[in-house]
Amino acid sequence: MIRAAVVLGALCLALAPQSRAAGDAANGERLHESCLSCHGTGIYLPPKRKIKTLAALRKETARWGDYYNPKFTRAEIDDLVAYLNRDFYKFP
């Protein structure tokens, strides 16, 4: 499950060309509740953190967003990435 979150984050990054997280972090925090059914927030922090860039975070987030039913929309993925980056990753 931890691996799923990492992959979801990276996929989100790959889908968006911008270098910073665009989206509504507050909505992303709400959406993130569904992620917590499989994993906690420990995967976002060292030593378990595997995501090294904002692009990787977006790519993995989008990839794992495809596993939900219904799938996360691109806007929801942007929101999730904004939340994860604001509260955990803090990429520029």
N, CA and C atoms as an extended XYZ file, in Angstrom:
276
Properties=species:S:1:pos:R:3:atomname:S:1:resname:S:1:resid:I:1 pbc="F F F"
N         0.809       -1.193        0.000 N   MET     1
C         0.000        0.000        0.000 CA  MET     1
C         0.856        1.263        0.000 C   MET     1
N         1.952        1.219        0.679 N   ILE     2
C         2.851        2.369        0.702 CA  ILE     2
C         3.365        2.643       -0.701 C   ILE     2
N         3.701        1.581       -1.361 N   ARG     3
C         4.205        1.709       -2.730 CA  ARG     3
C         3.148        2.342       -3.629 C   ARG     3
N         1.889        2.049       -3.363 N   ALA     4
C         0.792        2.599       -4.151 CA  ALA     4
C         0.752        4.120       -4.038 C   ALA     4
N         0.929        4.645       -2.859 N   ALA     5
C         0.902        6.091       -2.673 CA  ALA     5
C         2.063        6.772       -3.371 C   ALA     5
N         3.208        6.142       -3.309 N   VAL     6
C         4.388        6.708       -3.961 CA  VAL     6
C         4.175        6.763       -5.470 C   VAL     6
N         3.640        5.696       -5.991 N   VAL     7
C         3.390        5.628       -7.425 CA  VAL     7
C         2.326        6.644       -7.818 C   VAL     7
N         1.294        6.784       -7.010 N   LEU     8
C         0.229        7.753       -7.284 CA  LEU     8
C         0.793        9.173       -7.345 C   LEU     8
N         1.659        9.512       -6.431 N   GLY     9
C         2.270       10.837       -6.420 CA  GLY     9
C         3.099       11.112       -7.654 C   GLY     9
N         3.869       10.164       -8.063 N   ALA    10
C         4.736       10.352       -9.233 CA  ALA    10
C         3.933       10.504      -10.513 C   ALA    10
N         2.851        9.776      -10.622 N   LEU    11
C         2.025        9.869      -11.821 CA  LEU    11
C         1.398       11.250      -11.944 C   LEU    11
N         0.987       11.810      -10.846 N   CYS    12
C         0.430       13.167      -10.872 CA  CYS    12
C         1.441       14.156      -11.433 C   CYS    12
N         2.648       14.015      -11.043 N   LEU    13
C         3.682       14.929      -11.503 CA  LEU    13
C         3.923       14.818      -13.000 C   LEU    13
N         3.840       13.630      -13.512 N   ALA    14
C         4.103       13.424      -14.942 CA  ALA    14
C         3.018       14.046      -15.811 C   ALA    14
N         1.816       14.153      -15.282 N   LEU    15
C         0.711       14.673      -16.074 CA  LEU    15
C         0.689       16.187      -16.177 C   LEU    15
N         1.390       16.848      -15.317 N   ALA    16
C         1.357       18.309      -15.319 CA  ALA    16
C         2.725       18.877      -15.678 C   ALA    16
N         2.785       19.715      -16.680 N   PRO    17
C         4.064       20.267      -17.096 CA  PRO    17
C         4.592       21.376      -16.195 C   PRO    17
N         3.738       21.988      -15.400 N   GLN    18
C         4.204       23.093      -14.575 CA  GLN    18
C         5.149       22.601      -13.496 C   GLN    18
N         6.036       23.475      -13.057 N   SER    19
C         7.065       23.083      -12.111 CA  SER    19
C         6.618       23.194      -10.664 C   SER    19
N         5.475       23.760      -10.412 N   ARG    20
C         4.990       23.825       -9.039 CA  ARG    20
C         3.595       23.232       -8.955 C   ARG    20
N         3.217       22.840       -7.784 N   ALA    21
C         1.931       22.187       -7.605 CA  ALA    21
C         0.808       23.205       -7.729 C   ALA    21
N        -0.021       23.017       -8.737 N   ALA    22
C        -1.207       23.846       -8.900 CA  ALA    22
C        -2.376       23.029       -8.395 C   ALA    22
N        -3.262       23.651       -7.696 N   GLY    23
C        -4.413       22.923       -7.188 CA  GLY    23
C        -4.840       23.474       -5.849 C   GLY    23
N        -5.920       22.934       -5.359 N   ASP    24
C        -6.515       23.341       -4.098 CA  ASP    24
C        -6.070       22.364       -3.007 C   ASP    24
N        -5.103       22.784       -2.219 N   ALA    25
C        -4.546       21.904       -1.194 CA  ALA    25
C        -5.597       21.494       -0.167 C   ALA    25
N        -6.529       22.376        0.149 N   ALA    26
C        -7.576       22.039        1.126 CA  ALA    26
C        -8.456       20.908        0.590 C   ALA    26
N        -8.812       20.983       -0.687 N   ASN    27
C        -9.593       19.898       -1.283 CA  ASN    27
C        -8.748       18.634       -1.380 C   ASN    27
N        -7.459       18.786       -1.688 N   GLY    28
C        -6.565       17.643       -1.733 CA  GLY    28
C        -6.481       16.929       -0.394 C   GLY    28
N        -6.499       17.697        0.679 N   GLU    29
C        -6.475       17.102        2.018 CA  GLU    29
C        -7.729       16.266        2.243 C   GLU    29
N        -8.866       16.767        1.794 N   ARG    30
C       -10.126       16.023        1.920 CA  ARG    30
C       -10.064       14.740        1.089 C   ARG    30
N        -9.595       14.855       -0.150 N   LEU    31
C        -9.493       13.692       -1.033 CA  LEU    31
C        -8.512       12.655       -0.486 C   LEU    31
N        -7.489       13.134        0.197 N   HIS    32
C        -6.445       12.257        0.731 CA  HIS    32
C        -6.991       11.257        1.736 C   HIS    32
N        -8.130       11.530        2.320 N   GLU    33
C        -8.730       10.600        3.274 CA  GLU    33
C        -8.912        9.219        2.642 C   GLU    33
N        -9.240        9.169        1.347 N   SER    34
C        -9.413        7.874        0.687 CA  SER    34
C        -8.078        7.140        0.572 C   SER    34
N        -6.979        7.872        0.468 N   CYS    35
C        -5.654        7.255        0.398 CA  CYS    35
C        -5.294        6.577        1.723 C   CYS    35
N        -5.772        7.167        2.810 N   LEU    36
C        -5.433        6.662        4.133 CA  LEU    36
C        -6.092        5.322        4.437 C   LEU    36
N        -7.046        4.895        3.604 N   SER    37
C        -7.640        3.578        3.815 CA  SER    37
C        -6.624        2.477        3.501 C   SER    37
N        -5.582        2.801        2.736 N   CYS    38
C        -4.548        1.821        2.369 CA  CYS    38
C        -3.202        2.075        3.036 C   CYS    38
N        -2.873        3.318        3.326 N   HIS    39
C        -1.563        3.624        3.895 CA  HIS    39
C        -1.637        4.889        4.737 C   HIS    39
N        -0.697        5.023        5.640 N   GLY    40
C        -0.605        6.217        6.460 CA  GLY    40
C         0.290        7.258        5.805 C   GLY    40
N         0.580        8.308        6.531 N   THR    41
C         1.402        9.389        5.987 CA  THR    41
C         2.902        9.125        6.120 C   THR    41
N         3.282        8.059        6.791 N   GLY    42
C         4.694        7.745        6.984 CA  GLY    42
C         5.457        7.531        5.693 C   GLY    42
N         4.755        7.164        4.621 N   ILE    43
C         5.437        6.934        3.341 CA  ILE    43
C         5.931        8.227        2.717 C   ILE    43
N         5.437        9.357        3.189 N   TYR    44
C         5.847       10.646        2.633 CA  TYR    44
C         7.088       11.208        3.321 C   TYR    44
N         7.506       10.565        4.389 N   LEU    45
C         8.586       11.088        5.215 CA  LEU    45
C         9.808       10.174        5.162 C   LEU    45
N        10.995       10.750        5.345 N   PRO    46
C        12.187        9.907        5.418 CA  PRO    46
C        12.040        8.944        6.601 C   PRO    46
N        12.515        7.754        6.548 N   PRO    47
C        13.329        7.147        5.504 CA  PRO    47
C        12.524        6.442        4.409 C   PRO    47
N        11.197        6.397        4.537 N   LYS    48
C        10.386        5.665        3.555 CA  LYS    48
C        10.120        6.450        2.277 C   LYS    48
N        10.357        7.737        2.289 N   ARG    49
C        10.084        8.579        1.128 CA  ARG    49
C        10.936        8.154       -0.064 C   ARG    49
N        10.255        7.954       -1.196 N   LYS    50
C        10.965        7.594       -2.427 CA  LYS    50
C        10.845        8.676       -3.491 C   LYS    50
N         9.905        9.568       -3.342 N   ILE    51
C         9.673       10.641       -4.311 CA  ILE    51
C        10.742       11.715       -4.114 C   ILE    51
N        11.409       12.091       -5.201 N   LYS    52
C        12.511       13.051       -5.110 CA  LYS    52
C        12.228       14.382       -5.800 C   LYS    52
N        11.172       14.451       -6.619 N   THR    53
C        10.862       15.684       -7.348 CA  THR    53
C         9.360       15.894       -7.401 C   THR    53
N         8.971       17.125       -7.688 N   LEU    54
C         7.553       17.428       -7.850 CA  LEU    54
C         6.973       16.651       -9.036 C   LEU    54
N         7.752       16.509      -10.091 N   ALA    55
C         7.287       15.748      -11.260 CA  ALA    55
C         7.030       14.289      -10.891 C   ALA    55
N         7.892       13.715      -10.073 N   ALA    56
C         7.703       12.333       -9.635 CA  ALA    56
C         6.471       12.207       -8.738 C   ALA    56
N         6.244       13.207       -7.897 N   LEU    57
C         5.071       13.206       -7.035 CA  LEU    57
C         3.797       13.216       -7.878 C   LEU    57
N         3.754       14.073       -8.874 N   ARG    58
C         2.584       14.151       -9.752 CA  ARG    58
C         2.372       12.841      -10.507 C   ARG    58
N         3.441       12.266      -11.013 N   LYS    59
C         3.344       11.022      -11.783 CA  LYS    59
C         2.779        9.890      -10.932 C   LYS    59
N         3.316        9.719       -9.739 N   GLU    60
C         2.849        8.635       -8.871 CA  GLU    60
C         1.422        8.869       -8.376 C   GLU    60
N         1.085       10.100       -8.057 N   THR    61
C        -0.267       10.397       -7.597 CA  THR    61
C        -1.278       10.087       -8.691 C   THR    61
N        -0.992       10.467       -9.902 N   ALA    62
C        -1.894       10.186      -11.019 CA  ALA    62
C        -1.985        8.685      -11.281 C   ALA    62
N        -0.873        7.999      -11.198 N   ARG    63
C        -0.889        6.551      -11.448 CA  ARG    63
C        -1.787        5.837      -10.454 C   ARG    63
N        -1.646        6.168       -9.195 N   TRP    64
C        -2.469        5.508       -8.192 CA  TRP    64
C        -3.895        6.020       -8.203 C   TRP    64
N        -4.105        7.217       -8.722 N   GLY    65
C        -5.468        7.737       -8.853 CA  GLY    65
C        -6.317        6.925       -9.803 C   GLY    65
N        -5.686        6.191      -10.682 N   ASP    66
C        -6.411        5.331      -11.610 CA  ASP    66
C        -7.010        4.103      -10.929 C   ASP    66
N        -6.574        3.794       -9.720 N   TYR    67
C        -7.068        2.608       -9.029 CA  TYR    67
C        -8.379        2.852       -8.287 C   TYR    67
N        -8.742        4.092       -8.103 N   TYR    68
C        -9.977        4.391       -7.382 CA  TYR    68
C       -11.159        4.311       -8.333 C   TYR    68
N       -12.330        4.035       -7.785 N   ASN    69
C       -13.536        3.964       -8.590 CA  ASN    69
C       -14.568        4.881       -7.955 C   ASN    69
N       -14.888        6.002       -8.565 N   PRO    70
C       -14.376        6.423       -9.869 CA  PRO    70
C       -12.950        6.955       -9.752 C   PRO    70
N       -12.259        6.962      -10.873 N   LYS    71
C       -10.883        7.449      -10.908 CA  LYS    71
C       -10.841        8.922      -10.534 C   LYS    71
N        -9.717        9.345       -9.942 N   PHE    72
C        -9.542       10.766       -9.665 CA  PHE    72
C        -9.443       11.519      -10.985 C   PHE    72
N       -10.070       12.676      -11.032 N   THR    73
C        -9.965       13.535      -12.214 CA  THR    73
C        -8.605       14.234      -12.188 C   THR    73
N        -8.254       14.858      -13.284 N   ARG    74
C        -6.977       15.604      -13.327 CA  ARG    74
C        -6.982       16.731      -12.293 C   ARG    74
N        -8.116       17.399      -12.126 N   ALA    75
C        -8.213       18.470      -11.127 CA  ALA    75
C        -8.034       17.915       -9.718 C   ALA    75
N        -8.611       16.752       -9.445 N   GLU    76
C        -8.448       16.143       -8.125 CA  GLU    76
C        -6.993       15.732       -7.893 C   GLU    76
N        -6.343       15.249       -8.924 N   ILE    77
C        -4.928       14.895       -8.802 CA  ILE    77
C        -4.102       16.143       -8.516 C   ILE    77
N        -4.421       17.250       -9.209 N   ASP    78
C        -3.730       18.510       -8.934 CA  ASP    78
C        -3.920       18.908       -7.468 C   ASP    78
N        -5.141       18.722       -6.959 N   ASP    79
C        -5.436       19.058       -5.566 CA  ASP    79
C        -4.643       18.168       -4.607 C   ASP    79
N        -4.604       16.878       -4.898 N   LEU    80
C        -3.834       15.950       -4.055 CA  LEU    80
C        -2.351       16.311       -4.040 C   LEU    80
N        -1.810       16.613       -5.207 N   VAL    81
C        -0.394       16.980       -5.287 CA  VAL    81
C        -0.138       18.268       -4.511 C   VAL    81
N        -1.038       19.236       -4.637 N   ALA    82
C        -0.883       20.492       -3.896 CA  ALA    82
C        -0.865       20.227       -2.393 C   ALA    82
N        -1.748       19.373       -1.928 N   TYR    83
C        -1.793       19.037       -0.505 CA  TYR    83
C        -0.528       18.302       -0.063 C   TYR    83
N        -0.173       17.249       -0.800 N   LEU    84
C         1.007       16.462       -0.419 CA  LEU    84
C         2.275       17.314       -0.429 C   LEU    84
N         2.384       18.177       -1.409 N   ASN    85
C         3.568       19.029       -1.476 CA  ASN    85
C         3.572       20.064       -0.351 C   ASN    85
N         2.418       20.637       -0.073 N   ARG    86
C         2.330       21.653        0.987 CA  ARG    86
C         2.670       21.058        2.351 C   ARG    86
N         2.127       19.883        2.649 N   ASP    87
C         2.243       19.342        4.000 CA  ASP    87
C         3.402       18.369        4.213 C   ASP    87
N         3.927       17.784        3.133 N   PHE    88
C         4.945       16.754        3.310 CA  PHE    88
C         6.225       16.990        2.501 C   PHE    88
N         6.091       17.193        1.215 N   TYR    89
C         7.272       17.208        0.347 CA  TYR    89
C         7.978       18.563        0.280 C   TYR    89
N         7.196       19.616        0.145 N   LYS    90
C         7.722       20.992        0.130 CA  LYS    90
C         8.725       21.238       -1.004 C   LYS    90
N         8.429       20.674       -2.195 N   PHE    91
C         9.243       20.958       -3.371 CA  PHE    91
C         8.985       22.387       -3.822 C   PHE    91
N        10.002       23.050       -4.403 N   PRO    92
C         9.790       24.432       -4.888 CA  PRO    92
C         8.851       24.466       -6.094 C   PRO    92
